[in-house]
Structure formats: structure tokens, C-alpha cells
Amino acid sequence: MKKVMVFVMVLTIVTFVFGAMAVAQKTTTTPAEPAPVPKVEKFSGAIVNIDPVAKTFDVKGEVTVKGNKEQKVMTFATDDKTKITLWKEVNTFGDLKVGSKVDVAYNKLADKNLAVAVNFVVHTRGSHPISKPGVSDPLSTSD
């Protein structure tokens, strides 16, 4: 009988030790994998609508779908990290105007297109860009 009691106690201790080790393995956390970086997509066109309350704007541009060019309107949300520039100078959401031509770099999120960067498109004459306001136009021949 004494041998049976010793055997049961050893078996109980072994079961307890292996059970505790199994629980310890399950509770060890593995480092969380970083969230995938969303792919930055681009869209160009003219601003057709601005919602200053929601801080969104709509851009109408041309896209090619299966070889056919189509007009498309896309809505973009902005946040404090959205970079809005003209002539490499930082601008604000308030500088966006209906009719302005823009290039938008954005991330597609579950329910919206979040603008990462908005760059005003500068009108060009031929292949030379028009000068920055206040700077003489190198193409002018008014001498």
C-alpha cells in the first residue's frame, strides 16, 4: 500500500509540473507582428467639392479602366498629418479651393481614402513651369 501511495504522489507531482509548464508556454506572448503598411496610391484631377466641417474634398479626374478613359470623382479625408503643398511650401486645408488641380497621394482605409499628401499642380507653358509668384518668369520677353 505504501508503494501505491508513493506512486500516486509522484504521478500527481509530475502531472502538476507538466501542467504548469504547458500553461506557462501558452501565456508567453510572442511579439506582435507589425501592422502592414498601407499602400500609397495616387490620383490627380480638379477639386470639385470641399467639406470644411468633415475636412474632406472631392477630386474629379480621369482614370483608365480596361483601356477606356473614364471620369471619376473620389472623396478624400484629411487629418493633422496630411501634407498640403504648393511650391514646396506648406499649406493648410483652408488653402484648398474648388477648381484647383491637385495630385493626391492617399491610403485606402476600410471606409475612406485618407490623403497623405496633396500637391497643387502648377500650370505649365510648353515644357517650362510658370515661375513662382513674385519671381520673374524666365520665358517672358518684355525686355
HELIX and SHEET records of a PDB file:
HELIX    1   1 LYS A    2  THR A   27  1                                  26    
HELIX    2   2 PHE A   93  ASP A   95  5                                   3    
SHEET    1   A 7 ASN A  68  ALA A  77  0                                        
SHEET    2   A 7 THR A  56  VAL A  65 -1                                        
SHEET    3   A 7 VAL A  40  ASP A  51 -1                                        
SHEET    4   A 7 LYS A 101  LYS A 108 -1                                        
SHEET    5   A 7 ASN A 113  PHE A 120 -1                                        
SHEET    6   A 7 LYS A  83  LEU A  86  1                                        
SHEET    7   A 7 GLU A  89  ASN A  91 -1                                        
SHEET    1   B 2 THR A 124  ARG A 125  0                                        
SHEET    2   B 2 HIS A 128  PRO A 129 -1                                        
END                                                                             
